[in-house]
Amino acid sequence: MAERRKFKKRFCKYCEQKVDFIDYKDLGALKFSLSERFKIMPRRLTGNCKRHQELVTVAIKRARQTALIPYIVDRKNVVEHPFENLK
């Protein structure tokens, strides 16, 4: 029988800081919830609770609409460090 891997329990960093609102203009905080290709990372990888994951998702979508974060990354033009261009 295969052994199950034991992972450490992830905690919501927004609950620890007691954050009520996630601002879409704060790109430094949002970049931890984005992959290298600017996709929204799931809860199981970020460790966010359901409430804060929904707030992060809304903030990322608002930042995309205001052109602070790109919608897609071109496969042909691969960038070494994608978050350096974000301020």
N, C-alpha and C positions, 0 to 999 in steps of 0.2 A: 504494500500500500504506500502511495506517495505521501511524503510529508508536506504539510501545508507551510508556506512561507509566513513568517511573522513580520508584519510591517508595523512601524510605529504609527500610532494614531495621529492623524493630522488635525490641527485645530484651526479654526477660522481666525485669521489675523485681524479681521475687522471687528469681530466680537471681543477680542482681547483689548483692542484699542477703544472699544465702545463707540464705533462710528455709526452715525445715523443716516448720513447722506454721502454718496460717492460722487465727486465732481468729475464731469467728463473732460474738463480742461487740465486735470492733474494727470499728465501722461506718465509720470514717474511711477505712480501707484498702479496705473492700468497695465503697464508693460509686463507685470508679473502674471497677469491673467491672459496674456497673448503668447502664441507660439512664434517660432522664427518666421513663419509665413503669415503672421498676423491673424491667425484663427483664434477664436475664443476657446480657451482650455476648459475642460469639464471639471466639475466639482471634485471628482475623485482624484484628480491630479493636483488641483490647487488647494484643496482642503477647506474651501469656503462652505459656509452653511447655505441652506436653500435661499434664505432671505437676502443675504449679501451677494450670492451668485447672481440673483436676478437683478440687483442693483448694479453690479459690475457689467452685466450684459447690456442693460439699458444705457449705461454710461459709455460703453464701447461703441454701441450703435449710434449714439449721439455724436461722439467724436468722429466717427466715420462720415456722418452726414455733413459735419462742418469741415471736413477735409483735414483733420488733425492726424488721423490714422488712415492708411490706405485700405481699400477694400480687399485687393488681391496683390500678390507679389508675382512679378513676371518670372517664369521659370528660366528664360533665356538670360536675363540680367540678374544673376545671383549676387546678392550683397553679402559681404563678409560679416558685418555687424549691423543688423537691420535697425537696432534701436539707437544708433548714434545720430541718425537724422532727426529723431524725435527730440524735442526740446523739453 
